[in-house]
Amino acid sequence: MLGIIILVAILAIAFFLWRKSQKVVVIERGGELKTVRKFDFKPYFVWPSAVAILILFILAISIRTVSVGHAMVKFNVITKRFSVAHEGITLVLPFVYRTKVYDLRRQEYTMSAKKGEGKKKNIDDSLWSPTKEGLQVGIDLTCWYKIAPDKVVAVHRGIGPDFAEKVVRPAIRSVVRHVISEYAIMDVYSAHRQQIQEEIEKRIKQLLEPDGFVIEDVILRDVHFTADFAKAIERKQIAQQEAERMEYVLEKEQKEAERKKIEAQGTARAIEIVSVQLKRNPEYIKYLYVDKLSDKIKVIVADQSTILDLKGMLEEK
């Protein structure tokens, strides 16, 4: 905005000088008097004004604005020194400085098997790495990082603006392969996934922070296997579920067998008690017989000489 204002001021001054450098004269043409403007060069007035316009023009093209969250690295080709301009307005003299703007906000680098998610949008950019057993496993990962504000000159001098592909990507791939190779494939799949993620983040920090990068977080997004291994896992899970079902059936049958055993033991004990009672009192069999009869039957004739009073026997019971 300030540059536009200065350019408008330059145009206004130029127009003013153009008007001042002319004078009005009257000439005769064809018997008629005409008024015309002629250029009247006045060095004492024009040259200082021209210098002022030049200065204003240089000032206008030297004004640069650094956006929020960014930093501009300036290299002075005369003194061969670097400086950094942070958010706001800064002056960059033409032919004196070479500049490059860097984003200091959080950036992400994603490597994913899904097309369109990672930095390599049109290919499968997943990280394939051998495990402890030598089996291949694919890792989808996102790393959040940013340039340390006090290291932006070091990044510019030592790496350059394409640091993501030159340094960040190779570092992540190298660390992931080293860490995954220390774990078994099933540990990567489930048991030690969080531990692996923390170990990857720790090693990436150790590798990249000395170069001027701040590693904020590393996310292990997904783990996938080759088609053959995925089928093997599926078969194993099916077999495990079948084994668990059979174990349940066997446990159920075992409990049923135990129940029948206890029931049989109880029946045998009851028979033993009845047998003892019959030896002591033979009439006990009659009591058992009567006890099983309907309550509506009150008297029964056992033989011509024996009449059983069921009601009395039940009352005695």
Buried (B, 14 or more C-beta within 10 A) or exposed (E): EEBEEBBEBBEEBBEEBEEEBEEEEEEEEEEEEEEEEEEEEEEEEBEEBEEBBEEBBBBBEBBBBBEEEBBBBBBEEEEEEBBBBBBEEBEBEEEBBEBEBBEBEEBBBBBBBBEEBBBBEEEEBBBBBEBEEEBBBBBBBBBBBBBBEEBBBBBBEEBEEEBBEEBBBEBBBEBBBEBBEEBEBEBBBEEBBEEBBBBBBBBBBEBBBEBBBBBBEBBBBEBBBEEEBEEEBEEEEEEEEEEEEEEEEEEEEEEEEEEEEEEEEEEEEEEEEEEEBEEEEEEBEBBEEBEEEEEEEEEBEEEEEEEBEBEEBBEEE
